[in-house]
Amino acid sequence: MTGAAVDHRGCPACGDERGRIAVASDPAAETLAAGQLHPFWSGLSRNKVFFSYRRCDGCGLLYNPLYFSAAMLAGLYADLEPNMDMVPREMVQATQRGYFEAAAAAGELSGGYLEIGPDVGHVVAEAAARGDFEHFWLYEPNGSVHHLLAEAARGRPATIICEMQDLSGVPDGSVGLAMMIHVLDHMIDPLAAARQIVRKLRPGGMLVIVTHNEASFLRRMLGKRWPPFCLQHPQLFNPRTMRSLLGWAGYERIEVVACQNVFPSDFLLRQAAQAAGLRLDGLPLPSIPLRLRLGNMLTLARSPLLSSYAAIEARERALERA
């Protein structure tokens, strides 16, 4: 694949361009024409196709050195089906409630609330019901769910913006809690995103990130069949690479823990069968809620307790010189 559809890039965390290919599909996405990749963009298939992942020699991040251009990516996401649309709403809510409870147990629920990619607002609703946030800043590119986000905010002051990149509208030093749930591993420049957010946090404010963990047991067990190896993930983190990235972005007191998902048993069985090339569409299956650790991790990171933005700028300058 060549031309305007793809870009070459170094490590999106440290900028290093050294490293070996660690995971590759057969065929690899970079060997196909752009039009051939559309069938692999959403859903599970027995024949997995994704861009080859390099292990960075500098920081250990697993990332795609060749990936879709921003213009190509925007068109693909416009055609993507809603996340988790096959999982009952109450189970999605239960999973995301667990993410918010982790945040609530670790910090104060006040100041501004910022969420990048809130989808239909499950966590927003928890924050509005249980927190004392002054203003909700919600960055969601899918305009069709903005009315649901407004409802989730429960009448609290809210600004809903139809993008995910430019946070300039959020006052610096105002946010007590920021959330990113399965968003950072989709971003082309995760370091820039993390740096933007730390400037919006008040001293001691917290960022909560949920991502896949490419060092998990499930990933080791499934190898290249692990579902997060897909076209939507230009990089995948593990606890060490997540701590490195957030440290470079200026965060302190970084904690990474495993987290649970709630899924119905029939959903898991059908997804596993589909990945194996089988169809169970007409077969009745038991539907039991299951709490499972499926290779996801939750990261909590704080902005400096002292409003030391000069220190953050110094780190940025040092990284640019490296």
C-alpha positions as CSV (number, residue, x, y, z in Angstrom):
1,M,0.0,0.0,0.0
2,T,1.4,3.4,-1.0
3,G,0.4,7.0,-1.5
4,A,-2.1,9.1,0.4
5,A,-3.7,6.2,2.2
6,V,-0.8,5.5,4.6
7,D,2.0,7.3,6.5
8,H,5.4,6.1,7.8
9,R,6.1,6.9,11.4
10,G,8.6,6.4,14.2
11,C,7.6,5.3,17.7
12,P,4.7,7.5,18.8
13,A,6.0,7.5,22.4
14,C,9.7,8.2,22.1
15,G,10.3,8.9,18.4
16,D,12.8,6.0,17.9
17,E,12.7,4.3,14.6
18,R,14.7,1.2,15.5
19,G,13.2,-2.1,16.3
20,R,12.1,-5.4,14.7
21,I,8.7,-6.5,13.5
22,A,7.2,-8.5,16.5
23,V,3.7,-9.4,15.2
24,A,2.4,-9.6,11.6
25,S,-0.6,-11.0,9.9
26,D,-0.6,-13.1,6.7
27,P,-1.1,-11.2,4.5
28,A,0.0,-8.0,6.3
29,A,-2.2,-5.0,5.7
30,E,0.7,-2.9,4.2
31,T,0.9,-5.4,1.3
32,L,-2.7,-4.9,0.3
33,A,-4.5,-2.1,-1.6
34,A,-6.6,0.3,0.5
35,G,-9.8,-1.0,-1.0
36,Q,-9.0,-4.6,0.1
37,L,-8.8,-3.6,3.8
38,H,-12.5,-2.5,4.1
39,P,-13.8,-6.0,4.9
40,F,-11.3,-6.3,7.8
41,W,-12.0,-2.9,9.3
42,S,-14.8,-4.0,11.6
43,G,-15.9,-7.3,13.2
44,L,-14.0,-10.5,13.7
45,S,-12.8,-12.8,10.9
46,R,-11.0,-16.1,10.8
47,N,-8.5,-14.4,8.5
48,K,-7.0,-11.6,10.5
49,V,-5.4,-8.7,8.7
50,F,-3.6,-5.8,10.4
51,F,-0.6,-3.6,9.9
52,S,2.7,-5.2,11.2
53,Y,3.7,-4.2,14.7
54,R,7.2,-3.2,15.5
55,R,8.7,-3.5,19.0
56,C,10.5,-0.1,19.7
57,D,14.1,-0.5,20.7
58,G,14.0,2.8,22.5
59,C,11.0,2.3,24.9
60,G,9.5,-1.1,24.1
61,L,6.2,0.2,22.7
62,L,4.4,-2.1,20.2
63,Y,3.3,0.1,17.3
64,N,2.6,0.2,13.5
65,P,5.5,1.9,11.7
66,L,3.2,2.1,8.7
67,Y,-0.4,3.1,9.3
68,F,-3.4,4.8,7.7
69,S,-3.1,8.5,7.0
70,A,-5.4,10.8,9.0
71,A,-7.6,11.4,5.9
72,M,-8.0,7.7,5.2
73,L,-8.6,7.0,8.9
74,A,-11.4,9.6,9.1
75,G,-13.3,8.0,6.2
76,L,-12.9,4.5,7.8
77,Y,-14.2,5.6,11.2
78,A,-17.2,7.2,9.5
79,D,-18.3,3.7,8.4
80,L,-17.6,2.0,11.7
81,E,-20.5,0.4,13.5
82,P,-21.1,1.4,17.1
83,N,-18.9,-0.1,19.8
84,M,-20.4,-3.0,21.8
85,D,-23.7,-2.9,19.9
86,M,-24.1,-6.6,20.4
87,V,-23.7,-6.5,24.2
88,P,-26.8,-5.7,26.4
89,R,-26.8,-2.1,27.6
90,E,-26.9,-3.1,31.3
91,M,-23.7,-5.1,30.9
92,V,-21.9,-2.2,29.2
93,Q,-23.1,0.0,32.0
94,A,-21.8,-2.4,34.6
95,T,-18.4,-2.6,33.0
96,Q,-18.1,1.2,32.7
97,R,-19.5,1.7,36.2
98,G,-16.5,-0.3,37.4
99,Y,-14.1,2.2,35.7
100,F,-15.8,5.1,37.4
101,E,-15.7,3.4,40.7
102,A,-11.9,3.0,40.4
103,A,-11.6,6.7,39.7
104,A,-13.9,7.6,42.6
105,A,-11.9,5.5,45.1
106,A,-8.7,7.2,44.0
107,G,-9.5,10.9,43.9
108,E,-11.9,13.7,44.5
109,L,-14.9,14.1,42.2
110,S,-14.9,17.9,41.8
111,G,-13.6,20.6,39.4
112,G,-14.2,20.1,35.7
113,Y,-14.9,16.7,34.1
114,L,-13.3,15.9,30.8
115,E,-14.0,12.8,28.7
116,I,-12.5,12.0,25.3
117,G,-14.7,9.6,23.4
118,P,-17.6,9.2,25.9
119,D,-19.8,7.4,23.3
120,V,-23.4,7.4,24.7
121,G,-22.3,8.6,28.1
122,H,-22.4,5.7,30.5
123,V,-19.5,7.1,32.6
124,V,-20.8,10.7,32.2
125,A,-24.0,9.6,33.8
126,E,-22.1,8.1,36.8
127,A,-20.0,11.3,37.1
128,A,-23.1,13.5,37.1
129,A,-25.0,11.4,39.6
130,R,-22.1,10.8,42.1
131,G,-19.7,13.7,41.6
132,D,-19.7,17.4,42.2
133,F,-18.3,18.6,38.9
134,E,-18.6,22.2,37.9
135,H,-18.6,21.6,34.1
136,F,-18.6,18.7,31.7
137,W,-16.3,18.8,28.7
138,L,-17.2,16.0,26.3
139,Y,-15.3,15.3,23.1
140,E,-17.3,12.9,20.9
141,P,-16.9,12.8,17.1
142,N,-20.2,11.0,16.6
143,G,-22.8,13.8,16.5
144,S,-25.7,11.4,16.5
145,V,-25.2,10.6,20.2
146,H,-24.7,14.2,21.5
147,H,-28.3,14.4,22.7
148,L,-27.7,11.2,24.8
149,L,-24.6,12.9,26.3
150,A,-26.6,16.0,27.2
151,E,-29.1,13.7,28.9
152,A,-26.4,11.9,30.8
153,A,-25.0,15.1,32.2
154,R,-28.3,15.5,34.1
155,G,-28.7,19.2,33.6
156,R,-25.1,20.1,34.7
157,P,-23.3,22.7,32.6
158,A,-21.9,20.8,29.6
159,T,-19.9,21.5,26.4
160,I,-20.1,18.8,23.8
161,I,-17.7,19.0,21.0
162,C,-17.7,16.9,17.8
163,E,-14.0,16.0,17.7
164,M,-11.2,14.4,19.8
165,Q,-8.0,16.3,19.1
166,D,-8.2,20.0,20.0
167,L,-8.8,20.6,23.7
168,S,-8.1,24.4,23.5
169,G,-11.6,25.2,24.7
170,V,-11.0,23.6,28.1
171,P,-9.5,26.1,30.6
172,D,-6.0,25.1,31.7
173,G,-5.7,23.8,35.2
174,S,-9.5,23.4,35.6
175,V,-10.2,19.6,35.3
176,G,-10.4,17.4,38.4
177,L,-11.0,14.1,36.5
178,A,-10.4,13.2,32.9
179,M,-11.4,9.8,31.3
180,M,-10.3,8.0,28.2
181,I,-11.9,4.5,27.7
182,H,-10.5,2.5,24.9
183,V,-9.4,5.7,23.1
184,L,-5.6,6.1,23.6
185,D,-4.7,3.0,21.6
186,H,-6.7,4.3,18.7
187,M,-4.9,7.7,18.5
188,I,-2.1,8.3,16.0
189,D,-0.2,10.6,18.4
190,P,-0.9,9.4,22.0
191,L,1.9,11.4,23.5
192,A,0.5,14.7,22.2
193,A,-3.0,13.8,23.5
194,A,-1.6,13.0,27.0
195,R,0.3,16.3,27.0
196,Q,-2.8,18.2,26.1
197,I,-4.8,16.7,28.9
198,V,-2.2,17.2,31.7
199,R,-2.3,20.9,31.0
200,K,-6.1,20.9,31.5
201,L,-5.8,19.1,34.9
202,R,-5.7,21.1,38.1
203,P,-2.8,20.3,40.5
204,G,-3.3,16.7,41.6
205,G,-6.1,16.2,39.1
206,M,-6.4,12.6,37.7
207,L,-6.5,11.0,34.3
208,V,-8.1,7.5,34.0
209,I,-7.2,5.5,30.9
210,V,-8.6,2.1,29.9
211,T,-6.6,0.2,27.2
212,H,-5.8,-3.3,26.1
213,N,-2.7,-4.9,27.7
214,E,-0.5,-6.5,25.1
215,A,1.5,-8.2,27.9
216,S,-1.6,-10.0,29.3
217,F,-1.9,-13.7,29.7
218,L,-4.7,-13.7,27.1
219,R,-2.5,-12.0,24.5
220,R,0.3,-14.5,25.1
221,M,-2.2,-17.4,24.9
222,L,-3.8,-16.3,21.6
223,G,-0.7,-14.9,19.9
224,K,-1.5,-13.1,16.7
225,R,-5.2,-14.2,17.0
226,W,-5.6,-11.8,20.0
227,P,-8.6,-9.6,18.9
228,P,-6.9,-6.2,19.7
229,F,-4.4,-6.9,16.9
230,C,-6.5,-5.2,14.3
231,L,-6.6,-2.2,11.9
232,Q,-8.0,0.2,14.5
233,H,-5.0,0.0,16.9
234,P,-1.9,1.8,15.6
235,Q,-0.2,1.0,19.0
236,L,-0.9,-1.3,21.9
237,F,0.4,-0.7,25.5
238,N,1.6,-2.7,28.4
239,P,2.1,-1.4,32.0
240,R,5.7,-0.5,31.4
241,T,5.1,1.4,28.1
242,M,2.1,3.2,29.5
243,R,4.1,4.4,32.5
244,S,6.9,5.6,30.2
245,L,4.5,7.5,27.9
246,L,2.7,9.3,30.8
247,G,5.9,10.1,32.6
248,W,7.2,11.8,29.4
249,A,3.9,13.7,29.2
250,G,4.4,15.1,32.7
251,Y,2.2,12.9,34.9
252,E,3.1,11.7,38.4
253,R,2.0,8.8,40.7
254,I,1.1,6.5,37.8
255,E,-0.7,3.3,38.7
256,V,-1.7,0.5,36.4
257,V,-4.1,-2.3,37.4
258,A,-6.0,-5.1,35.7
259,C,-9.7,-4.4,35.2
260,Q,-12.8,-6.5,34.5
261,N,-15.4,-6.6,31.8
262,V,-19.0,-7.8,32.1
263,F,-20.2,-9.9,29.1
264,P,-23.1,-12.2,28.5
265,S,-22.0,-15.8,28.0
266,D,-23.8,-16.2,24.7
267,F,-22.0,-13.1,23.3
268,L,-18.6,-14.5,24.2
269,L,-19.5,-17.9,22.6
270,R,-20.7,-16.3,19.4
271,Q,-17.6,-14.1,19.1
272,A,-15.3,-17.0,19.7
273,A,-17.1,-19.1,17.1
274,Q,-17.0,-16.2,14.6
275,A,-13.2,-15.8,15.1
276,A,-12.9,-19.5,14.4
277,G,-14.9,-19.2,11.2
278,L,-18.1,-20.8,12.6
279,R,-21.7,-19.4,12.7
280,L,-24.0,-19.9,15.6
281,D,-26.7,-17.4,14.6
282,G,-29.7,-19.7,14.9
283,L,-28.5,-21.7,17.9
284,P,-30.1,-20.8,21.3
285,L,-27.3,-20.3,23.9
286,P,-27.5,-19.5,27.7
287,S,-27.0,-15.8,28.5
288,I,-25.3,-15.4,31.9
289,P,-23.5,-12.2,33.0
290,L,-19.8,-13.0,33.4
291,R,-17.1,-10.8,35.0
292,L,-13.9,-11.5,33.4
293,R,-10.4,-10.1,33.1
294,L,-9.9,-10.2,29.3
295,G,-6.5,-8.5,29.0
296,N,-7.6,-4.9,29.7
297,M,-5.8,-2.5,32.1
298,L,-6.8,0.6,33.9
299,T,-4.2,3.4,34.4
300,L,-4.6,6.2,36.9
301,A,-2.2,9.2,36.6
302,R,-2.0,12.5,38.3
303,S,-0.9,15.9,37.3
304,P,1.9,17.5,39.5
305,L,0.6,18.5,42.9
306,L,2.4,21.8,42.5
307,S,1.3,23.5,39.3
308,S,4.7,22.9,37.7
309,Y,4.0,23.5,34.0
310,A,7.5,24.9,33.7
311,A,8.8,21.4,34.6
312,I,6.4,19.8,32.0
313,E,7.7,22.2,29.3
314,A,11.3,21.4,30.2
315,R,10.5,17.6,29.8
316,E,9.0,18.4,26.4
317,R,12.0,20.3,25.3
318,A,14.3,17.6,26.4
319,L,12.3,15.0,24.5
320,E,12.3,17.1,21.4
321,R,16.1,17.3,21.6
322,A,16.6,13.6,22.1
